[in-house]
Amino acid sequence: RVRRYKWEVKYEYRSPDCFKKLVITINGRTPGPTILAQQNDTIIVELKNSLVTENVAIHWHGIRQIGTPWFDGTEGVTQCPILPGETFTYKFVVDRPGTYLYHAHYGMQREAGLYGSIRVSLPDGKPEPFAYDYDRSIILNDWYHRSAHEQSAGLSSLDFQWVGEPDSLLIQGKGRFNCSRLASPTLDVAKVCNTTNPECSPYVLTVIPGKTYRLRVSSLTALSALSFQIEGHNMTVVEADGHYVEPFVVQNLFIYSGETYSVLVKADRNPTRNYWAATHIVSRNSTTPPGLAIFNYYPNHPRKSPPTTAPSGPLWNDARPRLNQSVAIKSHRDHVIPPPQTSDRVIVLLNTQNRVNGFMRWSLNNVSYNLPHIPYLIALKHNLLHAFDQTPPPDGYDFKNYDIFNVSENTNGTTGNGIYKLDFNSTVDIILQNANSMSNKTSETHPWHLHGHDFWVLGYGEGKFDIYNDPRKYNLVDPIMKNTVPVHPYGWTALRFRADNPGAWAFHCHIESHFYMGMGVVFAEGIDRVGKLPSSIMGCVHRN
Ligand SMILES: O=C1O[C@H]([C@@H](O)CO)C(O)=C1O
């Protein structure tokens, strides 16, 4: 089946957390419309860019784009940006069931509100390995009052301005900022911030007592790692990034930007009241208040506040339960896709913060990434050698001497736009090695997202990855496959994937500001197998 969508993307004033600002909407909405499809459907999105002075591109997060690498929506990698006034048509197949996302992949537009859900169901009559009565989706996000332009200008100036902690957390596009914090003699606060605005009334998830809900929870935060809980209710994790999980029960679900989960929740508590659903920031010492939604037991009034105070979140700096959850995620026993037992190539990526010519950057193996002007897919296919640096970036770092536990003695790095060329169909291991940032005693959590593939998550470890001994501890039996995975503070994460999807694919930290500051790489494989590129992606390239 073909599913057609007509979208208009534009700036509009909205008050998702009661504070009025310009946001990017799709057909007037943020989050945008949910794409509902069945496995093997073709999705056609005709997108009109009405941003007036701004380009755009949309990435279909978790969709592998097999045979259509040019519709991955990654500006600078797979396409030229869509110009203001232009209409661009994305057309691709959703070949696997599961929970996916879409969002802007140009500059820092994602955090202006340009995002939404993709839900791909099984063909009629095909059962899932778990039972539920109803299916619901929510996206968690963090929210800033400053514009993405202001933030990106601050990040890329010599006088570095960090984006800081978010102003609020949103659950399915709704949050609550304490407007009284804006009190100022020169500002008419009520004009910009109004807590009685229905736009920022809490999101309500209504449940029927006794029923079981499949709740699809995703995160598209710009910065924050989150925990998510429903007061008094356990959640059974059953899906992650489109793959069935061997079920396990949590009270707090830790979720990183770019991840999607399905959890089963049974409405089996005292039905005469409502409950809080809450999301809290972890991994950063944040002052941002929790995001709250109402878990509403029918027929209680959906706006009736729960009688309790909202639950507090887990300790922000306790990485142990987060690592434990990561390790607990295994492939469902009846849906294991066994990984290749060996790999052809190992690439170790040391995650560090660096200075490059005085600018604050994030780097892999001390190389900070810059997007080229000519997208790689076009440059590779048309052999435009001048388009990017032909020297590949390093496969590792100075394992012997680099101290991951302290600020580096030499924080200087370089920038580059070289790529990793992978042999078609080869098996590649990626070791993400975390380290201390440029702040004392600080190592952040970075969610890494791979385009065009799912990878097996072979293992996590603390400290420095030992290339001789740690691979022996890999889970080669039932590892989960995902497209986004965290690397925990001072730890490492090991992934394996098959380079079997012809195209050029970004692999990057999903923190908006970190990718903007260079925290990503690009892989390319099987370019000779890529079909003829559609001319619609080539607007920024002049060829003779
Ligand atoms: O990129 C970042 O910059 C700040 C800090 O390191 C400097 O202000 C921070 O927390 C980041 O994640």
The ligand as a Gaussian input file, in Angstrom:
#p B3LYP/6-31G(d) Opt

LIG

0 1
 O       29.388000      20.725000      24.743000
 C       29.268000      21.032000      25.908000
 O       29.761000      22.180000      26.476000
 C       29.363000      22.194000      27.848000
 C       30.526000      22.335000      28.753000
 O       31.431000      21.295000      28.566000
 C       31.254000      23.657000      28.529000
 O       30.466000      24.730000      28.877000
 C       28.694000      20.918000      28.036000
 O       28.217000      20.516000      29.187000
 C       28.609000      20.260000      26.877000
 O       28.026000      19.096000      26.697000

